[in-house]
Structures are given as structure tokens and as C-alpha cells.
Amino acid sequence: MTDKKDAELYRDPYRALSRWDNEGGAQTEQKNRTSEDPHISNAELVQLRVRVIALENIVLALLSESPDKTHEKVRALAELISPREDETQHPLTTEAVSHMNRFADRAARFRSEWR
């Protein structure tokens, strides 16, 4: 059931971005955290970093083989990420936008090298 709901949500990038505004409810959950919540260990943090690096490289490989329209969508999505009118831009969000654009640039370089 969740997969179908997620698929419907991510078909429309504007709906997906509306979840980005509150990180899918993460802020609400963060406010309700207690000291009893488990903390991530150093080993888990290292594994998480390794997985993120692996995922970035997989996405880079897939994006480098994608049509120009996909690159345009990545850049358009990056432009859509902005704070609400009464909020200021969060540094991590700004960094995410930059990272998305750099990712598209890297994929384009790989595409030209692999052809």
C-alpha cells in the first residue's frame, strides 16, 4: 500500500516538493523525540556514509546514460526548491540545490567521455 501511495506522490514533482518543505514530517517527529530514542553509533554512521556514496555513484551512472530531458528535469527540480515566503533559506537546502546541479554537470561530463 505504501509503495503505491509513494508512486502516486512522486509522479507529480510539485507534490513531492511539498513533502520536502517539512521533510515528510521529520520536523514534527524531531520535536517529539525523547531521550529514550536510540542514537546512531559510529559504526552505523560509517555504514550510512558508505551507502550514500554508493547510491550517489549509482545515480551518477544512471544519469550519465539518461536523455537531455532528464538532466533538464533535475535542474528544474533544483530551481523549485525554495523556502516558504516567511522563511529563510536553510544552508543544507542551499547545499542540496548546489549538489543537484553539480551532479547533473558531472553526469554530463561522464556522458561525453563514455560516448
For each residue, the residues with C-beta under 8 A, 3 or more apart:
1: 4 5
2: 5 6
3: 6 7
4: 1 7 8
5: 1 2 8 9
6: 2 3 9 10
7: 3 4 10 11
8: 4 5 11 12
9: 5 6 12 15 16 19
10: 6 7 13 15 16
11: 7 8
12: 8 9 15 16
13: 10 16 17 73 77 80
14: 17 18 80
15: 9 10 12 18 19
16: 9 10 12 13 19 20
17: 13 14 20 21 77 80 81
18: 14 15 21
19: 9 15 16 22 23 24
20: 16 17 23 81
21: 17 18 84
22: 19 25 26 27 28
23: 19 20 26 27
24: 19
25: 22 28 29
26: 22 23 29 30
27: 22 23 30 31
28: 22 25 31 32
29: 25 26 32 33
30: 26 27 33
31: 27 28
32: 28 29
33: 29 30 37
34: 37
35:
36:
37: 33 34
38:
39:
40: 44 45 48
41: 44 45
42: 45 46
43: 46 47
44: 40 41 47 48
45: 40 41 42 48 49
46: 42 43 49 50
47: 43 44 50 51
48: 40 44 45 51 52
49: 45 46 52 53
50: 46 47 53 54
51: 47 48 54 55
52: 48 49 55 56
53: 49 50 56 57
54: 50 51 57 58
55: 51 52 58 59
56: 52 53 59 60 103
57: 53 54 60 61
58: 54 55 61 62
59: 55 56 62 63 103
60: 56 57 63 64 103 106 107 110
61: 57 58 64 65 110
62: 58 59 65 66
63: 59 60 66 70 71 74 103 104 107
64: 60 61 107 108 110 111 114
65: 61 62 111
66: 62 63 70 71 107
67: 70 71
68: 71 72
69: 72 73
70: 63 66 67 73 74
71: 63 66 67 68 74 75 104 107 108
72: 68 69 75 76
73: 13 69 70 76 77
74: 63 70 71 77 78 100 101 103 104
75: 71 72 78 79 100 101 104
76: 72 73 79 80
77: 13 17 73 74 80 81 100
78: 74 75 81 97 100 101 104
79: 75 76 97
80: 13 14 17 76 77
81: 17 20 77 78 93 96 97
82: 89
83: 87 88 89 90 93
84: 21 87
85:
86:
87: 83 84
88: 83
89: 82 83 93 94
90: 83 93 94
91: 94 95
92: 95 96
93: 81 83 89 90 96 97
94: 89 90 91 97 98
95: 91 92 98 99
96: 81 92 93 99 100
97: 78 79 81 93 94 100 101
98: 94 95 101 102
99: 95 96 102 103
100: 74 75 77 78 96 97 103 104
101: 74 75 78 97 98 104 105
102: 98 99 105 106
103: 56 59 60 63 74 99 100 106 107
104: 63 71 74 75 78 100 101 107 108
105: 101 102 108 109
106: 60 102 103 109 110
107: 60 63 64 66 71 103 104 110 111
108: 64 71 104 105 111 112
109: 105 106 112 113
110: 60 61 64 106 107 113 114
111: 64 65 107 108 114 115
112: 108 109 115
113: 109 110
114: 64 110 111
115: 111 112
